[in-house]
Amino acid sequence: MPPGIPDIALTLAADLLLNWRMKRIAPPLLLALTLALVIAPFAFAAAAPVTAAKDKSPAAPLATAVSTVTGIAISPLLGTSAYGAYQWMRAETDAQKAALPWYAHWSFFGPALLLVGLCAAKDAFGAVVPPGLKKPLDVLETIENKATGLIAAGAVVPYTMSAVSKMILGGGTAAAEPALQAGGLAMLPVGAVDWSWLLNVATVPFGLAMFALVWMASHAINVLILLSPWGAIDAALKGARTALLGLLTLTATINPWVGALLSLVVIVVAYFVAGWAFRLTVFGSVFCWDFMTRRKNRFTPAENDNRMFAGGNLPGVPVRTYGRLVQRTAGGLEFYYRPWLVLAERHAEIPAAKLTVGRGLFFSSVGAEGGGTLLLLPPRYHGHEETLVRAYQLAGVRDAGLRKAWSLLRELFGGSAAKTQVA
C-alpha cells in the first residue's frame, strides 16, 4: 500500500464519524438554543424589577409602546402571545385580568406559544431533514406569519397605541393596560373631556407605519427560508431573528429609553431595506398561494404576456420584481413591471442570448447559458416548462437546483449513464 493512504483513510473515517455525531446532536442543541432565546427574555421581563416604573415623564409610555410594537412586528405570533402572557402575569386582580384584551388570555397565548414551540422544533430538526419534507411546513409557517401579521396590525397595534393615548391624557385607567403602567406612565388630566381619540389620529398611524416596515423586513426571513435548500441556514436565520427579539425585550425591560433607541435602529434599517423586503413579500405570497392551492393543475401558460419575477441578472431591474414577460412582434423579449406594483410602468429588454428554462424541484427559472438567472417562474409554471419554451421560442429545458443534483446522482449510481455504458 502506498505511504500515506492509511492516514488518509483514518482522517476520512474520523470526519464521517464526527459528521454523524453532529447530525445526531444538532437537533437538540438547536432546539435548546431556540427555546432559551424565546423563553428567557420574557421570563426575565416578568420576574425582574421594572426600573422604568421610576420614569414619570409624559413620553415614557410612547417609548414603551415603540419597543412593544417593534417586538411584535419582528415576530407577530411570538410577540403577540408573549406580550399577552406578560400582561396577564402583571394583572393582579380578577377585575384587571377581565379587562385585558383578547390576546392576553390563556385561550389565545397558550395555544399560540405551543405553536411557537412547534415551529422552533421544526427549525431545529430541519437541519437534518431533507428539503422536500420540510418545505411544505415552511410554506405553512410563512402563511401563519402573514395571517398573524395582519391580526397584529388590525387589532394589537391599534389597541396598544390607543391605550398609550388614553394613559397619557388621563382618559383611561391603569387596570386597562397593566404592562404599560409598569413601564411608567404619567397621568396628565385634561379636564373631564377624553381627548385620546385626537391623539390616536397621530399615534395609531405612526404605530402602523412602524409595524409595517419592521414586519416586512422580518417576514423576508420566512421567504428566504422558502428559497433556502439547507435546514442549517434556516435555523441560523430564525435564531438571529429570535435573538434580536430577545435583546429588544431585555433592553426595554431594563430601560424603556434604551429599548426605544434600539427599536429606532431596527426601524431605520427596515426603512432602507423596505424595497427589497417588499419584493420578497410579494414573491413569498405568490409562492405560497401557488403551492398551497396546487395552481399548476389548473394553469396553462399564455402564448404571450406571462407574469413572473425578475432574476438576479436582469439588467436594470431589482431582483424578484413582479412583472410580465412580453415577446415583441419584431422579435426579442421585454420585461414590463411597476415599481411597488402601483407606480408608472417600466420595461427592460431581455439580453439576446440562448435562453433555457431551468426546472427546479419547487419552482423553475429562465436563464442564459453562462449568464446566470434572468427570470424566476412562480410554482404554477412547474410542469409547464415545455409550453413556455414553445411560447417564447426558447432553447429548451434543463434540470436545475436540487433536481439537477438528483439527476447527477441518479446517473452516477445506475441511471441513464450506466444504461448507456451497458448498451
N, C-alpha and C positions, 0 to 999 in steps of 0.2 A: 504494500500500500504506500502511495507517495507520502512523503513527510508533510505534516500539516493537516491532512484530511481528518484524523481523529479529533483534533482541536476544533475544526470547523463543525464537525458533526455534533460534538458536545455543546458548542455555542448555540447551534440551531435548536437542539433539544431543550436547552435551558430557556431560550426565547419562547418556544412553543408552550412550555410549562408555565412560564410567567404570564403569557397572554391568557392561557386557560384559567389561571387563578384570578387574574384581574377581571375577566368576564364574570367569574362567579361572585366576586366581592363587590364589583362595581354597582349593581343594583341596590343592595342595602346601604352602601356608603352614600350614593347619590340621594336615595330616599331620606336617609337620616339628615343629610345636609339641607335638603329642601324643606323638610318638616321643621328643622331647627330655625331656618331663616323665616319660615312662616309663623311659627308659634311664639318664638322667644320675644320679638318686639312687642307683640300685643300683651303677652303675659307681663312684661316689664311695665308696659303702659298702665296696666290695671293695678299692679302692686306698688310701683314706685311712687313716692310723694310727688305731687304735681307742683313744681316750683312756679309754674306760670300763674297759679292762683294768687300770687302776690302782686301780679300786674293788674292794676285797676284802670289803666288808660283806656279811653274810648276805642282806640284802634286795635286793642288786643283781640277782640272776637274776630275781627277781619283777618288778622294774621293766622289765628287758629283755623278759620274757615278756608283760607288759601291752602294750608297744608292738608286739610281734610279732603278738599275737592281734588287736589293733585294726587293724593294717595289713592283715592277711589278711581281716578282716571287711569292710573298705571295698571291696576288690575281690578276691574269693576266687581267681579264676583267676590274675590278675596277682600277687597277694600270695603265693599258694602256690608258683607257679612261680619267682618271683624269689627268695623265701626259700630254696627248694630249690637254685637255682643258687648263691646266696650260700654255703650250707653246703658245696656241692660244691667251690667255689673255696677255702674255708677249710681243707678237709681236705687234709693234706699227703702222707700215705702211702696206699698201696693198701688197707691194713687199715682206715684211718679212712674211706675212701670206701666200702668194702664194708659198714661198719657203719651207714652213713647210711640214713634211711628211704626208702621208695619214691619219694616226691615230690622227693628230692634226687638223682635220677639223670637222665642225659641222655634216657632213653627217655620220661620224663614232661615235664620242664621244657622240653626242646627243642621238641616239638610244641605245648606249651601257650603258650610265648612266641610262636611263629609264629601261633597262633590269636589271641593278643592283638594282634599287629601287623595281622592281617586285620580285626579289629574296629575298630582305630584308623583303618585306611584306609577302612572303610565309613562311619565317622562323619565323616571328613574330606571325602570326596567326596559324602556325603549332603546337604551344604549346597546342592548344585545339582542333586540328583536328585529327581524327583517322588516324593511320599509313597507313592504306590501301588507303586513299585518298591522302596523302602527299608523299608516297614513289615513285610513278611514276614521280612526279615533282623533287624529289631528284635525281633520275636517270638522268633526263634531265639536271639538273644543273651540275652533275658530268661529263656528256659528254661535256657540254659547257666549263667547266674548262679545260678539256683535249684539246679541239679544240683551245681555246684562248691561252692556254699554248704553243701549237705548233706554233701558229701565232706569239706570242711574241718572242719565241726562234728563229724563222726563219726570222723575219723582224725587230721587235722593238729593241731587244738587240743588234744585229749586227750594226744597224743604230746608236744606242746610242754610242757604243764603237768606231765605225768608226769616228763619229763626234768628240769624245774626241781626237782621234789621230790627226785629221786634225787641231783642235784648238790648241793642244799642239805644233805641229810642224809648225803652221802658214800656213798650206795648205788649210784652209777653211776660211769662213767669219763668222762674228758674227751673221749675219742675218739668217744663216742656222740653228742655234741652239740657240735661244734666252734664253732658260731656262738654258743652260749650261753657257752662257755668264753671266747670273745673278748670277751663282754660283762662278764667279770669275775665269776666265781662263787667264793664262799667255801666251802671244804670244812669241814663240821662233823661229824667222825666220831662216831657214837653206838654204840660197842661194835661187835660183829660182826653185829648184827641189822639187817636192812633194814626201816626203819620208813617208807619212802617211800609205801607203799600207804595208810598212815594219813593222811599229808599230802595224798595225792591226793583223799581224801574231801572236803577243803575246796577245794583248788586247781582240780581239774578242773571241778566245778560252777560255781565262780567264773569260770573261763575261758569256759565255755559260755554263761553268762549275759551276759558282756561281748560275746562274739561275736554272740549273738542280737540284742541291742539295736542294735549298730552295723551288723550286716548288714541288718536290716530298714530302717534309715534309709538305708543306701546303696542297697539294692535298690529303694527308692522312686524313685530316679533312673531306673532302667530302665523303670518303669511310667510315669513322667512322659514319657519319650521315646516310649512307645507312644501316649500321648494327644496328644502334640505333633504338629501338622501341618507344622512347619517344621524343616528339617535344621540350620539355623544354631543354633536353640535346643538341639537335641540335642547338637551339638558343644560348645556352651558348658557344658551340664550335665556332659557326660563330661569335659571339660577341667578343670572345677572339682574333680571327684572325684579325678582323677589328680593334680592339683596338691596336694591335701590329703594323698594317699598319699605323694607325693614329699617334702613338708615333714615328715611324720611320720618317714619313713625317715631323712632328713637329720639331724633333731634327735636321734633315737635313736642314730644312729651317732656323733655328736659327744659327746653326754652322755646316758646312759640315763635319768637322772632328769628331764631336760628333756623327753625323748621320752615318759616315763611321765606327766608333767604334762599335756602336750598330748593324750595319749591319754585321760586322765581328763576333760578338757574335752569331747572328742568323745563320750565315753560319757555324760556328763551331758546334753549336747544331744540325743543319741539317746534318752535316757530320757524327756525331756519331749515328744518328737515320736513316741513309741512308738505311741500310738493312731492317729495319722494315718498313720504308716508301715505299721502292721498292716492298716489298711483298704485302703491302696494295694496291699499284697502280696496280699491276698485278691482284689482286683479284677484284678490282673495275672495271678494263677493261673487264674482263671475265664476271662479274656480269652484267654490262650494256649491253654488246653485247648479252648475252643470253636473258636478259629481254626485250630489245627493238626489237630484231628480232624474238621473240617467238620461239626460237630454240627448245624448248621442243616438239613442234608439229612435228618436222621432225628429232627427235633424238631417238635412241634406245641404251641403254647400251650394251656394248660388253660382251661376255661371260667371258672375262678376259682382264686385262690391260686397265683400265678406268682412265681417267685424273680427278683429284680432288685436293683439298688443305688439308694440314696438319692442324689438330685442335690444341687446346692449351694443350692437354695432351698426345701427341705422343712423346715418349722419344727420345731425341737427335735430334729432328727436329724443327726448328723455326716455330712458328705459322704462318699459311697462306702461307706456302711454296707450290708451284705448282709442282705436280708430278704425278706418276702413281701408282695405286693400283694393285698389281700382286699377283695371287694365285699360289704358288709353286706346282709342281707336287707331291711332297712328303707331301703336306699339309701345312697349315699355310699361312699367308698373309704377304707381304712385300710392303713397300712404297719406290719407286725409285724417286729420284729427282736430279736436278742440281742446286747448289747454283748460284744465279744471272742468272739462266736459261742457262748459257753457260759453266760453269766450269765442272770439272770431275764429273761423275755421282756417287751418293752415294745411300745407301739404309738403311732402318731401319725396323726391324721386328715389326709387329703389335702384341701387347700383346695377348696371348692366353686367351680369355675370351668370355663370352656370349655377342656378338655384336648385336646391333639392329640399325635400321635406324630411326632417329627422323625426322618426317615430319613436317616442319615449314610452315609458311604462304607464304614466298617468296623463301626460299631455305632450304634444309634438311641437315642432318649431320649423321655421324656414330659414335656411342659411346658404351662404355661398361657400364653395369648396375652398378651404383655407382662409376664409374671410370672417368666420365667426357667425353668430346668430343675428339675423336681421329681424325676424318676426317670431312671436310666441303665439301658438294656437291654443284657445281655450279647450277644456276637456271634451266639449261637444264635437270637436273635429276628430276625436280618436276613433279610428276605424274608417274614416272617410278621407284618408290622405291621398289615395289614388284619384278620387274625384276632384280634389283640389289641384292635383298635378295636371289633370286634363283641362280643368277650367282656366288655369293661368299658364298652361304650356311650360311647366317646369321640367327639370331634367329627370326626376324620379324620386323614389322613396328609399331611405336608408334607415337602419336602426341607430338609435342614439341613446345616451344616458345608460340607465340600468339595463334596458333591453339590449343595447349593444354589448354590454359586459356579459350578459347571459348568452348571447349568440356566440361570443368568443369562447366561453366555457363549454358550450354545447359542441362546438366544432372541435375543441381540443380533446374532449373526453367522449368521442364516439359519434359526433354529429355528422354534418354534411361532409366535412373534410375527411373523416375516417372512411365514409362511404366512397368518396372519390378515390381514396388510396386503394380500397379493396377492389373497386372496379378496374 
